[in-house]
Every structure is written in C-alpha cells, then in structure tokens.
Amino acid sequence: MFEFFRKLFGYASEADSPTEKPKSEKQVGEKQASEPAPAPVQASRDEIKVSPANGATRYVVLGGGPAGVIASETLRKMDKTGDILLIHGEDGQPYSRMAIPYYLSDMIDEAGTELRKSPGHYQDLGINVQHGWVEGVSPDAGNIQMRGGQTVPFDRLLVATGASAIRPPIDGLDLPGVHACWTIEDARNIVRLAEPGTHVVLLGAGFIGCIILEALVERGVKLSVVEMGDRMVPRMMNETAGNMLKRWCQNKGVNVLTSTSISKIEPSEGADGEGLLVDLDNGEQMPAHLVVIAAGVRSNMGFLEGSGIKTDQGILVDKFLRSSHPNIYAAGDVAQGPDFSTGGFSVHAVQPTAADHGRIAAINMAGGNAPFKGSLVMNVLDTVGLVSCSFGQWQGVEGGEQAERVDENAFKYVNLQFEGDHLVGAISLGRTDWVGVMRGLIQTKVPLGPWKQKLMSDPHLIAEAYVARAGT
C-alpha cells in the first residue's frame, strides 16, 4: 500500500514520503455541526523573532502542512534574498496529515510523519520556522496579530492554515476516550487507547473515516463504524460502489452501520473496563474503550474575521491563488480555488491539491505569472485491501450518459460518466491499474471519437481507449 500511494500522489523521492519503521521494530504485515475547535498550541510561547527590515521582501507563510512547506521552498527558489518566515501552529516539525494513518498502524514512528527528514533542511534553505497561533490579519497595514499581542509584518502573506476536525453537536464528545483523528496529538491519544482487542467506535465512513478505519483494523481492535449516510463514502461513491465497500468491510470483521447516527456518548463503569457507552438513534447501545470522530473538516479561517478578505467555504482566490487583497494568497484546505471539472471554485482538501497550490501560489507571490489550471476531484482509498477511486464529476452531468459493469462476487465495479464525446467522471472498485488512465482521459479532455460507443458497450476497455485517444 505504501508504494501504491507514493507513486499515485507523485512523491519526488523516498525522502518526501513517510519513512517506514525498521522491520526489527514491527514486521509490516454537517451543517448542524459546531465550529471546529482550534488545534491546541503546544508550541513555544516565545515571541516570533522577526528579521530587521533590510530591503528584502518579507514573505510570511501561515501553516506547516504540505502547502506551506512547498510554498516556502518554492519562494526560496524564486527569491534568493527574500526573508521567509513559516509559522507552524503545532509543536514539533512540519508534518503530513496523510502520514498519520501509517503512524497509527505502527508502520512509521512520529518522525516518519515529518515532511522533510533531513536535519537542518529549513535552516539550510534560509527558511525561518517558528511556532505560534495567528489571531488576526490587517491586510492594508501588512501585519498579522499573534496570540499574546505580538504583531508580525509582511509584504506577501500566504494563508495555508488547513482545516480542523468538525465536532458534531453530540452530548459526551468532551469525555475522556473520545478523540478526533486530525493532529499528531490526536494520533498519540488513539495509539494509547486502541490496543488489540479493545472496542472502538468510529463515527463517520467518509473519505477520512475510511482512512482511519484501515489503520484501526491494522491495530487489531474490535471496530464498529457508524455512518449517517445510506452508504460508505457517500461523497465519493454511488450507492452500488458504497454498499459493495460496506459488504467488503463486514466480511473483514468490521461492524458497519449505515443510515445510523450517534445520539449520545456517556461514561460507563462496566466491570470489563470499557469506559464509554455509545447510544445510537436506533435505540441500540454499544460499549467502547475509544470513540474516534471523523465527521469531516472545515477550513481554518476564523482569524480573518474583520479583515475584509472574502471567504465562502474557504478563502476565495483567483486563478493565481490570490485573495481579494493583492498581497495575500491562500493554498491547500483553506483555499476555495479553481475546480477543473466544473470551471467554478471549490475547496479540495487533498494533499495533491495542497502541493500544487503551494507551488503555484509561491511563484505568483514572488512575481511570477503562473495561473492554476484547476484541481481535479480525485479520491483514492485502500480500505482493508480493497482499492476504490472516484474522479471528476462521478455523479454524472445533466444530459450525460453513463456505462457501468459490476461483479458483486469479485468486488469489482466500474462506472464511467460522459458529457458528449468526453469522459468527465469515473468510479472504480477493485482495480489499481485504471487509476492513471481514468485520470488522464478526464484531465486531457480528449475527444473519444469511436471509443465513446466502445466504452458504452464495455467500460473495461478504458485502458485501450486511453492508449488510442490520449497516447501512451
């Protein structure tokens, strides 16, 4: 699975991907929700050390995820003398949330989640990494306000503050043993409680939930999944594919409950040592040692209130990833950027989009002229050994056509969505060899010609269509 996702998401080298533990350590076998709570600041309380004005452009990057790190590195390539300050809102080195499931599975240690492994990487590039929490931005004055009252000046600002886990309005979410799975601190708590054989309830079977599901199964827990939608990953798969995935997980020993909600979580004093009782809206009650919340995420942009920066689901940006203020840009999970499929603007909270955003935004911040062509809706999951993916407008378009084939017994499924002579969306289950060709046909917008009818008759010819129409 490691190598599959490393190649899929285009890691440049092994050093950029999660580092596995040595095998001697372990053999590798919504709208009703409340606002997400800010991630706790565990970092140093020292003030941000600001370089004196010396004529160099002052770049400030908010956020130590992939978008922020790649932007900082790109800024240094574009501007050899600029002052680059990367403000990381958590303790420790900048890390990838995408690596957290590998940490939960004991495939890597905490250091393996870090985005850059080389000692002195940031210092060698002249990137000043400091810790702190931003509470406000004054665009026209060119400064940000930090927790504690400090003001930090900037000439160009990139907001790459990511997102936070949504906490639904459920009584008992503040009890010990209830955790989200979004930060390293969350992961530490889950590792501590998710011992083999313990009962764990996972709230949410969306994209993030299914990634966590895989890691919890690897830990050997007795897992129950509660999803309010009528199928698993409802924002990624249609009913056929989502229910096939549910049946696959059930066959692997995971208790999956769809069209079900948690109504309350309460403490338990059971003799078996389980500390929680999870009440469901169907009247059932489940004991648990641990409850993991995976109810979605929301962009971290509350600190922009009163700044005049325009926001919607994220910070509204143009094709250069520039916000409504010319000196402020946004990237990653907090940016509502160009959408390749629809031609509109959307928040695509996936790491490949964050990486692209960071690079493009930095080029433009440093005086370049690099329009962003738009991110493709792309979701790929490996759920207990079953790979599923969806691309583009997988739900179909008005007036469009579709073709599908399903093999329930073999857990294989393909659904292709067409608009005129073009492939605009696709779903695949149980195949890894089609990921690249589906993405390629959609992104190139190549006319299918006679292959349109061939695919309508047999969507399994997708690889042949790609070779014939888009080239090798």
Beta strands, then each sheet from edge to edge (+ up, - down):
strand 1: 58-62
strand 2: 83-88
strand 3: 127-131
strand 4: 134-138
strand 5: 143-146
strand 6: 151-153
strand 7: 156-159
strand 8: 163-165
strand 9: 178-180
strand 10: 199-203
strand 11: 222-226
strand 12: 255-257
strand 13: 262-267
strand 14: 276-280
strand 15: 285-288
strand 16: 290-293
strand 17: 297-299
strand 18: 315-316
strand 19: 328-330
strand 20: 335-338
strand 21: 345-346
strand 22: 378-383
strand 23: 386-392
strand 24: 401-407
strand 25: 412-419
strand 26: 422-429
sheet 1: 3+ 2+ 1+ 7+ 19+
sheet 2: 4+ 5- 6+
sheet 3: 8+ 17-
sheet 4: 9+ 16+ 10+ 11+ 12+
sheet 5: 13+ 14- 15+
sheet 6: 18+ 20+ 21-
sheet 7: 22+ 23- 26+ 25- 24+
end
